[in-house]
Amino acid sequence: MNMLETVSVPCPFCGELMELEIDCGAGNQEYTEDCAVCCKPVAVSVRISDTGVPSVEVSPEDG
């Protein structure tokens, strides 16, 4: 099983795809990542399933 997965998700601000590298061995995660295109902060929420598959949700960062 690969511990690093690359996931593409659309930026909630500009719609461009953001490629996120997810460390599936780190478990569930929440962090902020700046969009490489519009530079706005995006809240990233990662949930890892029992089988090690990441589920990623992004939303505009509050604040």
Number of C-alpha atoms within 10 A of each C-alpha: 7 9 11 13 13 12 14 13 16 15 23 18 15 12 12 15 15 19 14 14 11 19 18 20 11 11 14 15 14 13 11 15 16 15 20 13 13 12 11 16 19 19 17 19 15 19 16 18 12 8 7 15 14 20 13 18 13 19 15 14 15 7 4
